[in-house]
Amino acid sequence: MGVDQINQSSGVPVNSVKKGSRPALAVLFESYGITFNPSTRPYLQYPALEQAALEKDSDIDLANLQEQFRNTFQQGSNYAWRERELKRSTIDEYFARCEGNIPSFRYDPEEEASYEFTRLCVEAGWIMHWLADWDTDNWKESLRRYQKLWEGKEAKKERCRFRNACLWELHQVFSLALEQANDTVCWPSLL
């Protein structure tokens, strides 16, 4: 198994996938009697997994299931799955890593990512409070408050990591859109 690339959210080498392999998430979902949808982000499918697990065993430890899901998700993120096998999201990968390190934080993938990032920063203690509303009548003061809030070393480091995850995700989306556009547009006919 060779290293194909580096996972942009974690910095971990992304390994090639052996022919005939399946994502471990698919196996985890099937163990609870439901089908994993490879064209949907895994974190968006977690509530269905949780529901199926509760139907199978009403006494299941949901914290343990969440940890099992997160570990399986992170393991799968270290492989170069094709899009039809596992939908990847560097933003989800960033939050999965943080979710495992900050016990009080549980990522909500349906919430806007910058909101989740700010919530994470407050819960982790990287910033002391939520950002105040931006005063459009006093931009300089608003900017000063914003810079003061993010002056800590850990806050700056995490903000940089989150920014990189967002930019990498944007790159992936645009690359995929360009591939699809190239497949649907007959370029010679445009010349």
N, C-alpha and C positions, 0 to 999 in steps of 0.2 A: 504494500500500500504506500504510494508516494504522496508527497505534499504537493498540492496543486496551487495553493494560494494561502494568504493569511486572512483569518476572520477579522474583518475591519472593526467589529465591536469589542472583541476580547483580545485580539492580538495572537490568538492560538492558531497554529497551522491547520489548514483545512485539508483533510486527507481525501484521496480518491476513494470511490465506492467500488467494492467488489461486485462483479456482475452477478445478478440474481439477488442481491441484498435488498432488504426493505428497511425503511426507517423504524427505529425502535418505538417511536410514538404510535405507529400503526399497530404494532404488536400490543402495546399497552392498552390502546383503545379497544382492540378486539378481545382482550382478556376480560373486559367488562361488558362485552356483548354489543358494542357499537362500532360503526365503521368510521375510520379516520378519513377525512376529506383532504387530500394533498393539495388542493387548489385554494384552501382557506388557511389563513394564518393559524398555527396551532393554539396560540393563546386565546383566540376567539372561540375555539372548540372546547376549551377546558370546562365551561359550565355543563356541557352535555356529558362529558366524562364524569364529572362529579355527580350529576343526576343519575347516570347509569350505575355508578358505584353504590350510591345510596339505595337504589332499587334492588341491587344484588345483595347488599348487606347493609341494613339500616344502622348497624353499630360501627361502620367503618370510621377509621380515624382520618378525617378530612385534611388535617394538617400533614399527616404522613402521605396522603395521596397527592397533595399539592407539592410536597417536596419530591416525591417520586416523579411527578409530571415535569417539574422544573429540571431535575437532574437528567431525565431522558431527553428533554428539549435541548438542554445545553450540550449533551453528548451528540445529538443529531446535528447540532449547529457546527460541529467540528468536522463534518463531512461535506463533500461537494455533491450533494443531491441535485438531481435535475429538477427543474421547476415543477414538472408533473408528478414528482415523488414527494416533495416537501417544499411548501411555500416559505421562503425565508424573509425575515425582517430583522435588520440590524438594530432597530429601535427595540423590538421585543427582546432581542438577545441582550441588549444593554440592561433593560429592566429585569430580565431573568437573573443576571449576575448580581444586580443590586438587591433584588428580592431575597436572594439567598444569603446576603451579607447583612441586611438590615431586618432583624426579626419582626419589627412592628409594621413593616411595609409590605403591602400586597398590591401588586400591579393590576390596574384595570385597563385592559387593552382597548376598551370602547371609549375611554376618556381621551381628550386631546392630549397629545404627548407632552407639550410644554407644561400643562397643568399638572400632569403626573410627575414630571421632573421636579417642579417646584414643591409638590407635596412630599416627594422623596427627600429633597434637600432639607426641608423642615424636620421631617421625622428622623433623619440621620444626624441632624444637628450641624449640617454644613452651613446653613444660614439660620438665623435666629427667629425669623418670622416671615410671613407671606409678604410678597411685594405689595407696596401701597399702590393705589390707583395712580396712573400717570396723570400729572397735572398739565394739561395742554396749554394753560396760561403761564406756566412757569417751567419750561423745559429744563433749564439749567439746574434748578433745585431738584427736579425729578431725577435727572441723570446723576446728580451728586448722591442722592439717597440710594439709587440703584447700585452705583459703584461701591458705596460703603457696605451695602448688604452683601456683596459678593467679594469682599476684600480678603477673606480667609483663603489660605493655601489649598485646603481640601475642596472648598467650594469652587475655586478656579479650576482645579484639576478635573473635578467631576463635570463642570460646565463644558470644558474642552472635550471630554470623552463623549458627553451627550451630543454636543455639536457635531463631532466626527461621525457618530452613529447616524444622525439625521442626514448629514451630507452624503454619506455612503448610501443610505436608503434612497435618497433623491437620485443619485447617480444610477442605482439599479433600476429605478422606475423609468428614468429617461432612456437608459440603454435598452430596456425591454420595449419601450414605446417605439424607439428607432428601429429595432429589429422587426417589430410588427409592421411598421410603416414600410420598411424595405420589402417585406413579403407581400404587401398588398398593392404597392405602387409599381407600375411598370416603368422603370426609369428611362429606358431607351425611347419610349413613346413621348416622353416629355422633352426630348432634345430636338 
